[in-house]
């Protein structure tokens, strides 16, 4: 069966740009607030794809509701600018190159999002960082994002592009539902088949940040392996059931592209079972066991929050914030398991969004700034060699977190939202 791979971007997006000459000088890499949606005016999603050895495309998606349309002549249009810098690293950054692109976007009826791409200029560096600043020229809203680029390994996920089968638009997230199907495009055009490793697991929540019993996941064995045929380097992937799928060009490859299927509501929490599972970080083992055994789990969870707050309105606020954090944890941190079950998800839910996120070659460092007489808290997450997800970052646990953890948990249990901030 033949099929045509077509990438449909935002209607009539016009691009114009100019390249700056390389500037080999040190530049500061500012910490980001990527995980705090209220701290950013624009919330783009990005996906890098190495279309060939000499060409990398950086796709981005942006909600139409976040940009401003202005009437020019007889038509409404928006204008975006994208400025990127190629940086050698985040530890000792050197500016290698930069570029500027302008997008003119006509308003289209019933259009909910725009999808476009930026061509990244080829460099001699096989690993580097992109600092990308998007700006809505009419409203002056901006966002700045750091993206790690890896062209050194042929099995890296950036050598794959996922396209929604129905719309042929890029698929920006690793999670999908069992009713979705995607086209997996690889930059090896003569590829005949892709290999799918399937993992049928339900992974547990992590231990607290001070626990010495925490075990990192390493080199999980797949439950099954099967092939999907390619045409012009592309294959149609239909997930069969819930679980983790690792799609590779070779069964001996270390990396590949990950797709995870949880439930039809993911990343949201809508069922009583989902609502129950997410309170594990702030409930005792006995409380959680009794709620899990309850015939009416929704009522049991409601009573948990009511006991904490002693007030219906206050309980509603606690529930709203807690499950909003859990949802964002799913959006930001999904790896081989649900985002809220990851180390970053755990810290995010209990402590709130970090004030500062610093990225490095090996992971991330989160900083929660001063509160009263406390010093800032730093959480360091390192890349784990699980070989099932490039998003698998593990917290470097330390006994010094114990006091902060219990203070945060007790604050929630006493009916107040916890946020470690000034």
C-alpha positions as CSV (number, residue, x, y, z in Angstrom):
1,X,0.0,0.0,0.0
2,X,1.4,3.4,-1.0
3,X,0.8,6.5,0.9
4,X,2.0,10.0,0.6
5,X,3.8,11.7,3.5
6,X,2.7,15.3,3.6
7,X,3.4,17.7,6.4
8,X,0.5,20.3,6.6
9,X,1.6,23.4,8.5
10,X,-0.3,26.5,9.4
11,X,-2.1,27.8,6.4
12,X,-0.1,30.2,4.2
13,X,2.7,30.7,6.7
14,X,5.3,32.9,5.1
15,X,9.0,32.7,6.2
16,X,11.8,35.1,5.8
17,X,15.0,35.2,7.7
18,X,18.6,36.3,7.8
19,X,21.7,34.5,9.1
20,X,24.2,36.2,11.4
21,X,27.9,35.4,11.1
22,X,29.3,33.1,13.8
23,X,30.4,34.8,17.0
24,X,32.8,32.8,19.0
25,X,32.5,34.4,22.3
26,X,31.2,33.3,25.7
27,X,27.5,34.1,26.5
28,X,25.5,33.6,29.6
29,X,22.8,30.9,29.6
30,X,19.9,32.2,31.7
31,X,18.0,29.8,33.9
32,X,14.5,29.0,32.6
33,X,11.0,28.8,34.1
34,X,9.7,26.2,31.6
35,X,7.7,24.3,34.1
36,X,5.7,27.3,35.4
37,X,2.9,28.0,33.0
38,X,1.9,31.2,34.8
39,X,5.4,32.6,34.3
40,X,5.3,32.5,30.5
41,X,3.0,34.4,28.1
42,X,3.5,31.9,25.3
43,X,3.5,28.1,25.6
44,X,5.0,26.6,22.5
45,X,5.8,22.9,22.1
46,X,8.9,22.0,20.1
47,X,10.2,18.9,18.2
48,X,13.6,18.7,16.5
49,X,14.0,16.4,13.5
50,X,17.2,15.7,11.6
51,X,15.8,15.4,8.1
52,X,19.3,14.7,6.7
53,X,22.9,15.0,7.8
54,X,22.9,18.7,6.8
55,X,19.4,19.8,7.7
56,X,17.6,20.0,11.0
57,X,14.1,21.3,11.3
58,X,12.7,22.6,14.6
59,X,9.0,22.3,14.5
60,X,6.8,24.3,16.9
61,X,3.2,24.4,17.8
62,X,1.4,27.3,19.4
63,X,-2.2,27.8,20.4
64,X,-4.1,30.4,18.3
65,X,-5.7,31.7,21.5
66,X,-2.3,32.9,22.7
67,X,-1.4,35.2,19.8
68,X,-2.9,38.5,18.7
69,X,-4.4,39.1,15.2
70,X,-4.4,42.5,13.7
71,X,-6.4,43.7,10.7
72,X,-4.1,44.6,7.8
73,X,-5.9,46.0,4.8
74,X,-8.9,43.7,4.6
75,X,-7.4,40.6,6.3
76,X,-6.6,39.6,9.9
77,X,-3.1,38.3,10.5
78,X,-0.6,37.7,13.2
79,X,3.2,38.0,13.1
80,X,5.6,35.9,15.0
81,X,9.4,36.2,15.2
82,X,11.7,33.3,16.1
83,X,15.3,34.0,17.1
84,X,17.6,31.2,17.9
85,X,21.2,30.9,19.2
86,X,23.3,27.8,18.8
87,X,25.3,27.3,22.0
88,X,28.1,24.9,22.5
89,X,26.9,23.8,26.0
90,X,25.1,25.1,29.0
91,X,28.1,24.8,31.4
92,X,30.5,27.0,29.5
93,X,28.5,28.3,26.6
94,X,30.0,29.6,23.4
95,X,27.7,31.2,20.8
96,X,28.3,29.3,17.6
97,X,25.7,30.9,15.4
98,X,22.3,32.6,15.4
99,X,19.4,33.3,13.1
100,X,16.1,35.2,12.9
101,X,12.9,34.2,11.2
102,X,9.6,36.0,10.7
103,X,6.2,34.3,10.3
104,X,3.1,36.1,8.9
105,X,0.1,34.0,9.8
106,X,-3.3,34.7,8.2
107,X,-6.3,34.1,10.4
108,X,-8.2,30.9,9.5
109,X,-11.7,30.1,10.7
110,X,-11.9,27.4,13.3
111,X,-8.1,27.0,13.4
112,X,-7.0,26.2,17.0
113,X,-3.3,26.0,16.6
114,X,-0.5,26.9,14.2
115,X,2.3,24.5,13.4
116,X,5.5,25.6,11.5
117,X,9.2,25.0,11.5
118,X,12.5,26.8,11.6
119,X,15.5,25.6,9.6
120,X,18.5,25.2,11.8
121,X,21.8,26.0,10.1
122,X,24.2,23.2,9.8
123,X,27.3,23.3,12.1
124,X,30.3,21.2,12.8
125,X,29.0,20.4,16.3
126,X,27.2,17.1,16.7
127,X,25.8,18.0,20.1
128,X,24.7,21.6,21.0
129,X,21.9,23.6,22.6
130,X,19.3,25.8,20.9
131,X,18.1,28.9,22.8
132,X,14.9,29.8,21.0
133,X,13.0,33.0,21.7
134,X,9.5,33.3,20.1
135,X,7.7,36.7,20.1
136,X,4.3,37.8,19.1
137,X,5.2,41.1,17.4
138,X,1.7,42.6,18.0
139,X,1.2,41.8,21.6
140,X,4.9,41.6,22.6
141,X,4.4,38.3,24.4
142,X,7.5,36.1,24.4
143,X,8.8,32.7,25.5
144,X,12.4,31.4,25.7
145,X,13.2,27.7,25.6
146,X,16.4,25.7,25.6
147,X,16.5,22.5,23.5
148,X,19.2,19.9,23.5
149,X,20.2,18.8,20.0
150,X,22.0,15.5,19.4
151,X,23.2,14.5,15.9
152,X,26.0,12.2,17.2
153,X,23.9,9.0,17.4
154,X,21.8,7.6,14.6
155,X,19.3,6.0,16.9
156,X,18.4,9.2,18.8
157,X,14.7,10.2,18.8
158,X,15.5,13.4,16.9
159,X,16.2,11.1,13.8
160,X,12.5,10.2,13.9
161,X,9.4,12.4,13.2
162,X,6.0,11.3,14.3
163,X,3.0,12.5,12.2
164,X,-0.6,12.3,13.2
165,X,-2.1,9.9,10.6
166,X,-5.3,11.9,10.2
167,X,-3.8,15.4,9.9
168,X,-0.3,14.7,8.8
169,X,0.9,17.3,11.3
170,X,3.9,16.6,13.6
171,X,3.1,14.7,16.9
172,X,4.8,16.7,19.7
173,X,4.2,14.4,22.6
174,X,5.4,10.9,23.5
175,X,2.0,9.8,24.9
176,X,-1.1,8.9,22.8
177,X,-4.3,6.9,23.1
178,X,-5.0,3.4,21.8
179,X,-7.4,5.0,19.3
180,X,-4.6,7.1,17.7
181,X,-2.3,6.1,14.9
182,X,0.8,7.9,13.8
183,X,3.2,7.8,10.9
184,X,6.8,7.2,12.1
185,X,9.2,8.9,9.7
186,X,12.9,8.0,9.9
187,X,15.7,9.9,8.0
188,X,17.0,6.7,6.6
189,X,15.1,6.7,3.3
190,X,15.9,3.2,2.2
191,X,14.7,1.7,5.6
192,X,12.6,-1.5,5.1
193,X,11.3,-2.0,8.6
194,X,11.1,-0.7,12.1
195,X,11.2,-2.8,15.2
196,X,8.8,-2.2,18.1
197,X,9.6,-3.3,21.6
198,X,6.5,-3.5,23.8
199,X,6.6,-3.3,27.6
200,X,3.4,-4.2,29.6
201,X,4.2,-2.7,33.0
202,X,2.5,-0.7,35.7
203,X,5.3,1.2,37.4
204,X,5.1,2.2,41.0
205,X,5.5,5.7,42.5
206,X,9.0,6.8,43.5
207,X,10.2,6.9,47.1
208,X,10.6,10.2,49.0
209,X,13.7,12.4,48.0
210,X,15.6,11.3,51.1
211,X,15.0,7.6,50.9
212,X,18.0,5.3,50.6
213,X,15.7,2.5,49.3
214,X,15.0,4.1,46.0
215,X,15.9,1.9,43.0
216,X,16.5,3.4,39.6
217,X,15.1,1.6,36.6
218,X,17.8,0.2,34.3
219,X,17.6,-1.7,31.1
220,X,14.1,-3.1,31.3
221,X,13.5,-6.2,29.1
222,X,10.6,-5.9,26.6
223,X,7.6,-8.3,26.9
224,X,7.5,-8.7,23.1
225,X,9.2,-7.5,19.9
226,X,7.5,-7.1,16.5
227,X,8.2,-5.5,13.1
228,X,6.3,-2.8,11.1
229,X,7.1,-2.3,7.4
230,X,8.4,0.9,6.0
231,X,8.0,2.7,2.7
232,X,10.4,5.6,1.9
233,X,11.6,5.5,5.5
234,X,8.1,5.7,7.0
235,X,5.8,3.3,8.7
236,X,2.3,3.5,10.2
237,X,2.1,2.7,13.9
238,X,-1.1,1.4,15.4
239,X,-0.8,0.9,19.2
240,X,-2.5,-2.4,20.2
241,X,-3.1,-1.8,23.9
242,X,-1.9,0.3,26.9
243,X,1.8,0.1,27.6
244,X,5.2,1.4,26.6
245,X,6.4,1.1,22.9
246,X,10.0,1.7,21.9
247,X,10.4,2.0,18.2
248,X,13.9,1.5,16.7
249,X,15.7,0.9,13.4
250,X,17.6,-2.0,15.0
251,X,16.8,-4.3,17.9
252,X,20.4,-3.7,19.2
253,X,19.9,0.1,19.3
254,X,20.1,1.8,22.6
255,X,17.7,4.6,21.9
256,X,14.8,5.1,19.4
257,X,11.5,6.9,19.7
258,X,9.1,6.3,22.6
259,X,5.3,6.1,22.5
260,X,3.3,5.4,25.7
261,X,-0.4,4.6,26.0
262,X,-2.0,5.0,29.4
263,X,-5.8,5.6,29.4
264,X,-8.2,7.7,27.2
265,X,-8.2,10.6,29.7
266,X,-4.5,11.0,30.0
267,X,-2.9,13.4,31.0
268,X,-6.0,14.4,33.0
269,X,-7.4,12.9,36.2
270,X,-11.1,12.1,35.7
271,X,-11.7,8.6,37.1
272,X,-11.9,7.8,40.8
273,X,-9.0,5.4,40.4
274,X,-6.8,8.1,38.9
275,X,-7.8,10.6,41.7
276,X,-7.0,8.0,44.3
277,X,-3.6,7.0,42.9
278,X,-2.3,10.6,42.9
279,X,-2.7,11.2,46.6
280,X,0.0,8.6,47.5
281,X,2.6,11.3,48.2
282,X,0.7,13.0,50.9
283,X,-1.3,10.1,52.4
284,X,-0.1,7.5,54.9
285,X,0.1,3.8,53.9
286,X,-2.9,3.0,56.0
287,X,-5.0,5.8,54.7
288,X,-4.2,4.8,51.1
289,X,-5.0,1.2,51.8
290,X,-8.4,2.0,53.3
291,X,-9.3,4.3,50.4
292,X,-8.2,1.6,47.9
293,X,-10.4,-0.9,49.6
294,X,-13.4,1.4,49.7
295,X,-16.4,0.5,47.6
296,X,-16.9,4.2,46.7
297,X,-13.3,5.4,45.9
298,X,-14.5,8.8,44.8
299,X,-16.2,9.4,48.1
300,X,-13.1,8.1,50.0
301,X,-10.9,10.6,48.1
302,X,-13.3,13.5,48.7
303,X,-13.3,12.7,52.4
304,X,-9.5,12.6,52.5
305,X,-9.4,16.2,51.2
306,X,-12.3,17.3,53.5
307,X,-10.5,15.9,56.6
308,X,-7.4,17.9,55.6
309,X,-9.2,21.2,55.2
310,X,-12.3,21.0,57.4
311,X,-14.0,23.2,54.8
312,X,-15.7,22.4,51.5
313,X,-14.5,25.5,49.7
314,X,-11.0,25.1,51.0
315,X,-11.0,21.4,50.0
316,X,-12.0,22.4,46.4
317,X,-9.0,24.7,46.2
318,X,-6.7,22.0,47.4
319,X,-8.1,19.5,44.9
320,X,-7.8,22.1,42.1
321,X,-4.2,22.9,42.7
322,X,-3.1,19.3,43.5
323,X,-4.6,17.8,40.3
324,X,-3.5,20.7,38.2
325,X,0.0,20.0,39.3
326,X,-0.4,16.3,38.6
327,X,-1.8,17.1,35.1
328,X,1.2,19.4,34.3
329,X,3.5,16.7,35.7
330,X,2.0,14.4,33.1
331,X,2.4,16.9,30.3
332,X,6.0,17.9,31.2
333,X,7.6,14.7,32.5
334,X,6.0,11.6,30.9
335,X,8.8,9.1,30.3
336,X,8.3,5.3,30.4
337,X,5.7,5.9,33.0
338,X,3.1,8.6,33.9
339,X,4.7,12.0,34.5
340,X,3.2,12.3,38.0
341,X,5.0,9.0,38.9
342,X,8.5,10.3,38.0
343,X,10.9,11.9,40.3
344,X,10.4,15.3,38.7
345,X,6.6,14.8,38.9
346,X,6.8,13.9,42.6
347,X,8.8,17.1,43.5
348,X,6.6,19.2,41.2
349,X,3.4,18.1,42.8
350,X,4.5,18.4,46.4
351,X,6.7,21.5,46.2
352,X,5.1,23.3,43.2
353,X,6.8,24.6,40.0
354,X,10.5,25.4,40.6
355,X,11.5,29.1,40.4
356,X,14.6,28.2,38.4
357,X,15.4,25.3,36.0
358,X,19.0,24.9,34.8
359,X,19.7,22.4,32.2
360,X,23.1,20.7,31.6
361,X,24.5,17.9,29.5
362,X,23.7,15.4,32.2
363,X,20.3,16.5,33.5
364,X,18.6,19.4,35.3
365,X,18.9,21.4,38.5
366,X,15.8,22.9,40.1
367,X,16.0,25.7,42.6
368,X,13.3,26.8,45.0
369,X,14.2,30.2,46.3
370,X,14.4,31.5,49.9
371,X,11.5,31.3,52.3
372,X,11.8,33.1,55.6
373,X,15.0,31.9,57.3
374,X,15.5,28.9,55.0
375,X,18.2,28.7,52.4
376,X,17.2,27.8,48.8
377,X,16.6,24.1,48.0
378,X,18.2,22.5,45.0
379,X,17.1,19.3,43.5
380,X,19.4,17.6,41.0
381,X,18.1,15.2,38.4
382,X,20.4,13.1,36.4
383,X,19.8,11.2,33.1
384,X,19.2,7.6,33.8
385,X,20.4,4.8,31.6
386,X,17.1,3.0,31.4
387,X,17.3,2.9,27.6
388,X,13.5,3.1,27.3
389,X,13.1,6.9,27.4
390,X,15.3,10.0,27.0
391,X,13.0,11.8,29.4
392,X,14.0,9.4,32.3
393,X,15.7,11.7,34.8
394,X,16.4,10.5,38.4
395,X,16.6,12.6,41.5
396,X,19.9,12.5,43.4
397,X,18.5,11.6,46.8
398,X,19.9,13.1,50.0
399,X,18.9,12.8,53.7
400,X,19.0,16.6,53.9
401,X,15.7,16.8,52.1
402,X,13.9,15.0,54.9
403,X,12.9,18.2,56.9
404,X,11.7,20.0,53.8
405,X,9.7,17.0,52.6
406,X,7.8,16.5,55.9
407,X,7.1,20.2,56.1
408,X,5.6,20.2,52.6
409,X,3.5,17.0,53.2
410,X,2.2,18.2,56.5
411,X,1.2,21.6,55.0
412,X,-1.0,19.7,52.5
413,X,-2.4,17.5,55.2
414,X,-3.3,20.5,57.3
415,X,-5.3,22.0,54.5
416,X,-3.0,24.5,52.8
417,X,-1.4,24.5,49.4
418,X,2.4,24.2,49.7
419,X,4.7,26.4,47.6
420,X,8.3,26.8,48.7
421,X,8.9,30.5,47.7
422,X,9.6,33.9,49.2
